[in-house]
Amino acid sequence: MAKALRDWWQQPGHFYWITAFLAARGAQVFTCRAVALYTLGIGAISLAMLWSPNGPDGILAQSLVIGVAVCCTLKALVWMRNKWPTRGWSGAYAVTTSVCIAVSCLAQSNPVAGLLGTTTFAALAGFIAFFHTARFLAFNLIVTAATAVFLAVRVAEQNDAVWAACALALVAVANLAVPFGCQAVVHLLDIDVLNTEIDPLTGLLNREAFYRTTGEFVAARARIDDRYLVIVLVSLDNFTLLTGTDGKVSGDRAEVAVAQTLRETTRSNAIVAHVGEAEFLIADTFATTDASPLVERVRGAIATTPPRLTASIGVVATPMRGLADCPPHELMDELVVFAEEAMADARRAGGNMACTVVCSMPTVLAEKNTWDRFDDEPR
């Protein structure tokens, strides 16, 4: 039992993995809207209780409830943006929302109304279980327990101890079942296995996963698709200077910020990976070899993302048709080398620009066609 609790306490947060999971399925906006609606609901219900005889009584209690409503509204507006929050902001949201719920429940003049309100903690606990560490979940559970016990004691003092005990038990079941059920779902998704394909810093795919995912995409589409496969290599300029001046933590923050920028500026079906220090790969398809709309959007977005680094970008485009017959790992190796050479040209030219290479036929495909012709010759 002690070992299980220790393992639970030490398990890492899943913020970046879940972020990548949602981004890959185009579900980030929906998730933001759902969290915003939940947060706005907390504020609206708290405010509505001002007109209830069971609601807050007195200037102080009413002021606290109004403050909760204002705080929740502001946080809901942040979630309504088309921008995924940082891990730090999400953690701060979890802590402050827990406190807001507690204040709203404790401010009610009727403890029964407050005890009913503590069920709201359960949804927040589910959010924490999906995105954050056990420490955040423990904080929320402690706040929930303290609030519910205090209110249950007040109900018991009104000569209804049985009802108070039953209500307290129901609150405990809800606030334990939801978060631990959510954590079970996360593990049923084989998160420990999937984490081997996820870069732990940014939550993007790593190189091996990028090669595999892009290879699977090519295999599924290349026989029927007349589009072009485009590989984009993004390398941050002056990254070594940043880490040397401001330290590794600043470099990590820059990579995380750029990773989120790439999620937001690429299409939902694009494949994005973090493959090395300050280097990112993007795979997408285009009707022509001109990927400048994507490249310029990425370059401009990175330049405006704190700490406002620039990027040297290498692009390689090749026809999709026929690529399904290529060994995927060898194909990706060759295309990434082309992209690296183009990126190096962009950096030598001063950085903050992109260079494009058009590969009419990868060597691995040409060699395969040669062997196929050789095999077809009569003997």
Solvent accessible surface area in square Angstrom, and as a share of the most:
residue,aa,sasa,rsa
1,M,181,0.81
2,A,71,0.55
3,K,129,0.55
4,A,61,0.48
5,L,95,0.47
6,R,123,0.45
7,D,68,0.35
8,W,53,0.19
9,W,96,0.34
10,Q,117,0.52
11,Q,32,0.14
12,P,92,0.58
13,G,32,0.30
14,H,10,0.04
15,F,6,0.03
16,Y,27,0.10
17,W,14,0.05
18,I,10,0.05
19,T,1,0.01
20,A,17,0.13
21,F,53,0.22
22,L,27,0.13
23,A,25,0.19
24,A,67,0.52
25,R,147,0.54
26,G,50,0.48
27,A,27,0.21
28,Q,24,0.11
29,V,78,0.45
30,F,152,0.63
31,T,23,0.13
32,C,4,0.02
33,R,77,0.28
34,A,47,0.36
35,V,15,0.09
36,A,2,0.01
37,L,133,0.66
38,Y,53,0.20
39,T,0,0.00
40,L,81,0.41
41,G,27,0.26
42,I,12,0.06
43,G,3,0.03
44,A,59,0.46
45,I,118,0.60
46,S,4,0.03
47,L,68,0.34
48,A,61,0.47
49,M,45,0.20
50,L,39,0.20
51,W,201,0.71
52,S,34,0.22
53,P,130,0.82
54,N,63,0.33
55,G,2,0.02
56,P,7,0.05
57,D,112,0.58
58,G,37,0.35
59,I,141,0.72
60,L,134,0.67
61,A,18,0.14
62,Q,61,0.27
63,S,58,0.37
64,L,83,0.41
65,V,0,0.00
66,I,81,0.41
67,G,39,0.37
68,V,7,0.04
69,A,7,0.06
70,V,81,0.47
71,C,44,0.26
72,C,0,0.00
73,T,55,0.32
74,L,105,0.52
75,K,17,0.07
76,A,3,0.02
77,L,108,0.54
78,V,43,0.25
79,W,5,0.02
80,M,90,0.40
81,R,117,0.43
82,N,118,0.60
83,K,105,0.45
84,W,9,0.03
85,P,9,0.05
86,T,90,0.53
87,R,126,0.46
88,G,58,0.56
89,W,78,0.27
90,S,1,0.00
91,G,4,0.03
92,A,53,0.41
93,Y,3,0.01
94,A,2,0.01
95,V,50,0.28
96,T,57,0.33
97,T,0,0.00
98,S,0,0.00
99,V,69,0.40
100,C,11,0.07
101,I,4,0.02
102,A,10,0.08
103,V,42,0.24
104,S,12,0.08
105,C,8,0.05
106,L,73,0.36
107,A,12,0.10
108,Q,9,0.04
109,S,47,0.30
110,N,42,0.22
111,P,1,0.01
112,V,53,0.31
113,A,24,0.19
114,G,1,0.01
115,L,2,0.01
116,L,128,0.64
117,G,23,0.22
118,T,0,0.00
119,T,61,0.35
120,T,43,0.25
121,F,0,0.00
122,A,10,0.08
123,A,54,0.42
124,L,1,0.00
125,A,0,0.00
126,G,5,0.05
127,F,23,0.10
128,I,2,0.01
129,A,1,0.01
130,F,60,0.25
131,F,12,0.05
132,H,10,0.04
133,T,36,0.21
134,A,0,0.00
135,R,126,0.46
136,F,63,0.26
137,L,1,0.00
138,A,19,0.15
139,F,76,0.32
140,N,0,0.00
141,L,35,0.17
142,I,118,0.60
143,V,25,0.15
144,T,6,0.03
145,A,53,0.41
146,A,64,0.49
147,T,5,0.03
148,A,2,0.02
149,V,73,0.42
150,F,114,0.48
151,L,0,0.00
152,A,7,0.05
153,V,76,0.44
154,R,66,0.24
155,V,3,0.02
156,A,35,0.28
157,E,125,0.56
158,Q,107,0.48
159,N,148,0.76
160,D,63,0.33
161,A,60,0.47
162,V,115,0.66
163,W,106,0.37
164,A,3,0.02
165,A,61,0.48
166,C,73,0.44
167,A,11,0.09
168,L,53,0.27
169,A,54,0.42
170,L,128,0.63
171,V,8,0.04
172,A,46,0.36
173,V,95,0.55
174,A,33,0.26
175,N,4,0.02
176,L,86,0.43
177,A,58,0.45
178,V,57,0.33
179,P,0,0.00
180,F,81,0.34
181,G,35,0.34
182,C,22,0.13
183,Q,12,0.05
184,A,50,0.39
185,V,71,0.41
186,V,0,0.00
187,H,77,0.35
188,L,144,0.71
189,L,68,0.34
190,D,82,0.43
191,I,1,0.01
192,D,99,0.51
193,V,99,0.57
194,L,64,0.32
195,N,57,0.29
196,T,99,0.58
197,E,45,0.20
198,I,21,0.11
199,D,21,0.11
200,P,119,0.75
201,L,51,0.25
202,T,0,0.00
203,G,0,0.00
204,L,7,0.04
205,L,39,0.19
206,N,39,0.20
207,R,82,0.30
208,E,112,0.50
209,A,1,0.01
210,F,0,0.00
211,Y,9,0.03
212,R,102,0.37
213,T,36,0.21
214,T,0,0.00
215,G,8,0.08
216,E,97,0.43
217,F,49,0.21
218,V,4,0.02
219,A,58,0.45
220,A,77,0.60
221,R,83,0.30
222,A,0,0.00
223,R,150,0.55
224,I,135,0.69
225,D,12,0.06
226,D,107,0.55
227,R,76,0.28
228,Y,57,0.22
229,L,1,0.00
230,V,0,0.00
231,I,0,0.00
232,V,1,0.00
233,L,3,0.01
234,V,0,0.00
235,S,5,0.03
236,L,5,0.02
237,D,12,0.06
238,N,101,0.52
239,F,11,0.05
240,T,105,0.61
241,L,122,0.61
242,L,21,0.10
243,T,34,0.20
244,G,69,0.66
245,T,99,0.58
246,D,84,0.44
247,G,29,0.28
248,K,148,0.63
249,V,92,0.53
250,S,29,0.19
251,G,1,0.01
252,D,35,0.18
253,R,172,0.63
254,A,0,0.00
255,E,8,0.04
256,V,30,0.17
257,A,29,0.23
258,V,3,0.02
259,A,0,0.00
260,Q,24,0.10
261,T,13,0.07
262,L,0,0.00
263,R,30,0.11
264,E,69,0.31
265,T,22,0.13
266,T,16,0.09
267,R,104,0.38
268,S,77,0.50
269,N,96,0.49
270,A,15,0.12
271,I,19,0.10
272,V,17,0.10
273,A,0,0.00
274,H,17,0.08
275,V,22,0.12
276,G,31,0.30
277,E,129,0.58
278,A,5,0.04
279,E,41,0.19
280,F,0,0.00
281,L,0,0.00
282,I,0,0.00
283,A,3,0.02
284,D,9,0.05
285,T,7,0.04
286,F,29,0.12
287,A,69,0.53
288,T,76,0.44
289,T,40,0.23
290,D,83,0.43
291,A,4,0.03
292,S,52,0.33
293,P,81,0.51
294,L,4,0.02
295,V,6,0.04
296,E,80,0.36
297,R,107,0.39
298,V,0,0.00
299,R,60,0.22
300,G,32,0.31
301,A,22,0.17
302,I,1,0.00
303,A,33,0.25
304,T,87,0.51
305,T,19,0.11
306,P,94,0.59
307,P,63,0.40
308,R,157,0.57
309,L,21,0.11
310,T,41,0.24
311,A,1,0.01
312,S,0,0.00
313,I,0,0.00
314,G,0,0.00
315,V,1,0.00
316,V,0,0.00
317,A,0,0.00
318,T,1,0.00
319,P,45,0.28
320,M,0,0.00
321,R,124,0.45
322,G,22,0.21
323,L,2,0.01
324,A,20,0.16
325,D,55,0.29
326,C,8,0.05
327,P,58,0.36
328,P,72,0.46
329,H,89,0.40
330,E,94,0.42
331,L,3,0.01
332,M,1,0.00
333,D,61,0.32
334,E,29,0.13
335,L,0,0.00
336,V,4,0.02
337,V,75,0.43
338,F,57,0.24
339,A,0,0.00
340,E,65,0.29
341,E,95,0.43
342,A,1,0.01
343,M,20,0.09
344,A,31,0.24
345,D,65,0.34
346,A,0,0.00
347,R,97,0.35
348,R,178,0.65
349,A,67,0.52
350,G,67,0.65
351,G,13,0.12
352,N,59,0.30
353,M,70,0.31
354,A,30,0.24
355,C,32,0.19
356,T,77,0.45
357,V,51,0.29
358,V,85,0.49
359,C,12,0.07
360,S,93,0.60
361,M,96,0.43
362,P,1,0.01
363,T,74,0.43
364,V,19,0.11
365,L,15,0.08
366,A,37,0.29
367,E,94,0.42
368,K,67,0.28
369,N,46,0.24
370,T,71,0.41
371,W,162,0.57
372,D,57,0.30
373,R,148,0.54
374,F,108,0.45
375,D,82,0.42
376,D,117,0.61
377,E,99,0.44
378,P,133,0.84
379,R,233,0.85
